[in-house]
Amino acid sequence: MFFFDPQCIVNGVSNGLKVCETAVIPALFPFMVLSDFLVRSKLSEVIGNALAPVTKALFRLPGCAGCAVLMSMAGGYPVGAKMTAQLLENGDISCNQGKRMMLFCVNSGPAFVIGTVGTVIFSSRKAGIILYVSLVVSALIMGIVSRFFDSSSPQIKQKNITFDAKVISKSVTEAMNATLGICAWILIFSCVGPIVDSLPIVKEKTVWIKSLFEVTGGCMDAAAIYPMSIQALIMGWSGLSVHCQLLPYIRATGVKYLHFLLSRLMHGALSATIADFLFRIFPCETDVFSSSSQIMPELYSVSIPAAVSMILLAMMLIADMSFKRIKTNNGEA
């Protein structure tokens, strides 16, 4: 296809770069830094002690896993998976617990669901909230069900918080490398949309082909044809582009890809069922944009979760500088 119509590939990569610049990096990078810092500084263990009763009762998981569950729901697809792999690498969770978490800690964040799908595509924040609630509830149900496949008893650990400039530096570097890797996969799969659109296939079929590979294009095309609950199915499935982004973390936890694939299908089907039920109770009147136009969502730049993450990172940096200053003064004295 590259040699047959190179301009099609060029246009796809150009659109992918715009998405990375205006949507992915502003929304994802702060959460990647924050999640990495929570694990490296052992702050997730301290927060986990407060979450332990809930995570143990619902998911049969230690408290530190609660941070990964919350971050997966706030930061988007790769954040929870990356944090799960780090917790397993540090020995904070067992191998079986890591496998279970990888199957339900992969969720679309509110910035994309409410900001892009709800506000941009459907011009309805209410629709975005309903879709987001359906995705979160289905993930929680899957997590609760997974507890019956693990009979081990989670232990509460006490660890000291480590505020160190090296920790923050490593978190920023690691988050940037992970974000660049995700953007690379987005550029690769951005070529799929233009290629599929150039094929002599009816629109109803191209929607499912694009949804199979990439979630954003699938959601935009499906909005003009199918009911809103189908958006939950597409976002729950998440697309092969997201699957490729998560491959390093899937391998790190030892999850078989077939099991991960089935969990995505289950998440999508369950989310669509819940969304259909909620839309019947809370009907939404929406205005769907024309699928022939090119829309670049820019709502991520004012995402409330992203802003909160940046504030938390700034507070941690200030605290780290204060601790180092105190330590230096004591040493000179």
Protein Blocks (a to p, Z undefined) as FASTA:
>chain_A
ZZmmmmlmmmmmmmmmmmmmmmmmmmmmmmmmmmmmmmmnommmmmmmmmmmmmmmmnop
afklmmmmmmmmmnojklmmmmmmmmmmnopacfklmmmmmmmmcccdfklmmmmmmmmm
nopaklmmmmmmmmmmmmmmmmmmmmmmccbdcddddddddddfklmmmmmmmmmmmmmm
mmmmmmmmmmmmmmmmmpccdfklmmmmmmmmomklmmmmmmmmmcfklmmmmmmnnpak
lmmmmmmmmmmnopafklmmmmmmmmmmmmmmmmmmmmmmmccddddddfkbccddfklm
mgfklmmmmmmmmmmmmmmmmmmmmmmmmmmZZ
